[in-house]
């Protein structure tokens, strides 16, 4: 897992992706690559914004973002459901953070600081909800598959 987070994965060779058509797989790879770039930029911006409280929020965004990307890598179908997350929320978090870092170099406006801090709190919540929604989908998929197999085994008299 650590290797994957540090160096990434050659997604084009993943066995889990073999059932996807080439166009869908390419789109998934593009989305994951885009997400990785945004997460890396969160890390860079975190270094540019010298504030411990804000840094904690940015750390949480980065860590949760990595966990979400890992879920995408393991289940490419999640990409379709999460395209909006990557292209709106993740890119939005980067865009606002970039602007705040630039402004912070010029001035230390307390109102803007509080507004940005509240924004980061909300984004941490959004990232956590996205991560848990993806996990819940995976749990639901397993539950359904187990029930289908149980019914089949009962129908074939393998279970009581």
ABEGO torsion letter per residue (X at the ends): XAAAAAAEBBAAABAAAAABBAAAAAAAAAAAAAAAAAAAAAAAAAAABBBAAAAAAAAAAAAAAAAAAAAAAABAAAAAAAAAAAAAAAAAAAAAAAAAAAAAAABBBAAAAAAAAAAAAAAAAAAAAAAAAAAAAAAAAAAAAAAAAAAAAAAAGABX
